[in-house]
């Protein structure tokens, strides 16, 4: 009974801390829409295997 309760405590701590860590990793300014379109265009372009 002691191990499952420790696991629940650890899980609770991780769930509490993870949103704060996620906010720190977000970029400070949003990406330029034109730059995003270029990235998506490059990702959608068929590669050599599709020719």
DOMIGU-373717 format. One line per 8 residues: number of its first residue (from 1); their letters; for each residue z, x, y of N, C-alpha, C, O, CB. Coordinates in steps of 0.001 Angstrom, whole numbers, padded with zeros to 6 digits. Each point is the difference from the previous one (the first is absolute). Glycine has a CB too. Layout:
BEGIN
NUM = a = Z:X:Y:Z:X:Y:Z:X:Y:Z:X:Y:Z:X:Y | ...
This chain:
BEGIN
1 = xxxxxxxx = 000000:000832:-001202:000000:-000832:001202:000000:000870:001256:-000434:-000432:001068:001653:-001381:-002321 | -000734:003025:001111:000109:000869:001160:-001366:000537:000439:-000263:000117:001196:002570:000500:-001939 | -003172:-000293:-000217:-001316:000546:000332:-000887:-001045:000681:-000617:000331:001012:000817:001240:-002957 | -000302:-002796:001462:-000843:-000980:000706:000482:-000284:001430:-000820:-000214:000892:000298:-000806:-003110 | 001814:001016:002439:000480:-000256:001352:-000334:001172:000921:-000279:-000204:001181:002126:-001226:-002111 | -001822:002648:000405:-000406:001156:000818:-001490:-000093:000319:-000427:000295:001116:002233:001141:-002170 | -002580:-001846:000071:-001437:-000143:000228:-000271:-001044:001075:-000885:000192:000834:000436:000472:-003214 | 001183:-001749:002375:-000174:-001028:001025:000382:000511:001381:-000652:-000330:000990:001098:-001409:-002713
9 = xxxxxxxx = 000599:002536:001790:000411:000569:001287:-001075:000951:000519:-000343:-000034:001181:002775:-000177:-001833 | -002956:001046:-000216:-001042:000941:000416:-001256:-000757:000432:-000619:000346:001007:001542:001396:-002585 | -001292:-002759:000830:-001151:-000817:000360:000196:-000663:001360:-000926:-000043:000810:000479:-000352:-003237 | 001634:-000114:002674:000295:-000618:001292:-000111:000985:001145:-000516:-000336:001066:002008:-001251:-002225 | -001013:002794:000946:-000086:001029:001044:-001459:000357:000263:-000407:000126:001155:002664:000784:-001824 | -003046:-000747:-000391:-001406:000336:000178:-000753:-001098:000735:-000840:000284:000854:000944:001074:-002932 | 000192:-002607:001752:-000670:-001104:000675:000414:-000118:001463:-000764:-000500:000826:000642:-000679:-003010 | 001308:001631:002499:000474:-000045:001378:-000615:001124:000827:-000332:-000202:001168:002473:-000833:-001953
17 = xxxxxxxx = -002294:002198:000202:-000462:001178:000726:-001528:000062:000095:-000527:000526:000981:002579:000667:-001746 | -002762:-001709:-000215:-001460:000163:-000042:-000731:-000582:001218:-000952:000637:000450:001147:-000704:-002915 | 000171:-001086:003034:-000711:-000463:001204:000164:000948:001187:-000927:000161:000795:001256:-002493:-001591 | 000822:002950:000920:000208:000942:001101:-000881:001230:-000177:-000546:000520:000972:002907:-001337:-000707 | -002499:001278:-001495:-000867:001147:-000250:-001462:-000359:000216:-000771:000833:000476:002439:000049:-002110 | -002055:-002077:001304:-001385:-000426:000180:-000363:-000073:001484:-001121:000340:000376:001255:-001628:-002529 | 000778:000861:002976:-000269:-000076:001435:-000197:001382:000593:-000800:000165:000921:002131:-002266:-000794 | -000616:003101:-000637:-000139:001357:000503:-001365:000583:-000319:-000504:000825:000762:002950:-000526:-001018
25 = xxxxxxxx = -003054:-000705:-000846:-001270:000558:-000423:-001200:-000659:000654:-001116:000502:-000134:002193:000051:-001992 | -000887:-001653:002824:-001123:-000680:000655:-000457:000824:001195:000793:000680:000652:000062:-002944:-001401 | -002151:002185:001017:-000529:000754:001133:000516:-000601:001305:000298:-001192:000084:-002363:001804:-001411 | 002161:000229:002322:000562:-000436:001281:-000991:-000836:000796:000401:-000916:000718:001023:002958:-000691 | -002714:-001737:-000146:-000999:-000788:000714:-001008:-000542:-001001:-000301:000663:-000992:000603:000727:003086 | -000829:-002589:-001849:-000978:-000570:-000930:-001305:000799:000028:-000351:000618:001005:001382:-002897:-000688 | -001733:002248:-001443:-001254:000736:-000107:-001094:-000698:000790:-000021:-001226:000109:000700:002073:-002367 | -001574:-000062:002798:-001134:-000518:000758:-000873:-000870:-000911:-000364:000446:-001088:000405:001587:002611
33 = xxxxxxxx = -000386:-003254:-001115:-000812:-000884:-000856:-001353:000610:-000370:-000482:-000195:-001115:001610:-001748:002183 | -001734:002671:-000150:-001296:000626:-000289:000159:001076:-001080:-000860:000129:-000871:000092:-000589:003242 | 001845:001221:-002322:000255:001021:-001013:000260:-000649:-001355:-000429:000519:-001031:001363:001015:002795 | -000233:-002665:-001768:000247:-000712:-001254:-001319:-000494:-000605:-000196:000075:-001213:002479:-000768:002050 | -003186:000186:000015:-001282:-000481:-000495:-000810:001137:-000625:-000675:-000200:-001010:000692:-001592:002769 | 000049:002974:-001166:-000710:001154:-000553:000562:000377:-001365:-000760:000316:-000916:000288:000504:003240 | 001781:-000851:-002469:000636:000328:-001276:-000413:-001011:-001060:-000333:000380:-001123:002285:000664:002327 | -001934:-002330:-000857:-000391:-001031:-000965:-001477:000101:-000338:-000387:-000229:-001146:002181:-001266:002030
41 = xxxxxxxx = -002624:001834:000094:-001433:000143:-000251:-000250:001150:-000980:-000828:-000126:-000902:000312:-000784:003209 | 001222:002021:-002137:-000152:001133:-000915:000495:-000364:-001395:-000594:000413:-000997:000860:001179:002922 | 000810:-002356:-002002:000546:-000386:-001311:-000923:-000981:-000708:-000047:-000012:-001230:002369:000374:002096 | -003063:-001193:-000118:-000849:-001019:-000607:-001398:000510:-000318:-000752:-000675:-000704:002056:-001027:001931 | -001669:002874:-000726:-001321:000539:-000258:-000105:000445:-001450:000850:000747:-000485:-001050:-000026:002881 | -000852:-001181:-003101:-000164:000416:-001383:-000191:001510:-000110:-000688:000611:000818:-000299:-002845:-001336 | 001587:002807:-000473:-000080:001429:-000194:-001169:000405:-000878:-000862:-000818:-000320:003304:000915:000609 | -002464:001165:-000676:-001069:000560:-000807:-000171:-000719:-001343:-001141:-000208:-000415:001574:002389:001523
49 = xxx = 000643:-002574:-001814:-000188:-000687:-001282:-000717:-001347:000117:-000550:-000492:-000985:002600:001628:000216 | -002050:-001731:001952:-000607:-001321:000182:-001491:000076:000334:-000682:-001023:000055:002899:000196:000708 | -002707:002024:-000544:-001420:000134:000376:-000877:-000003:-001229:-001221:000103:000112:001860:001186:001924
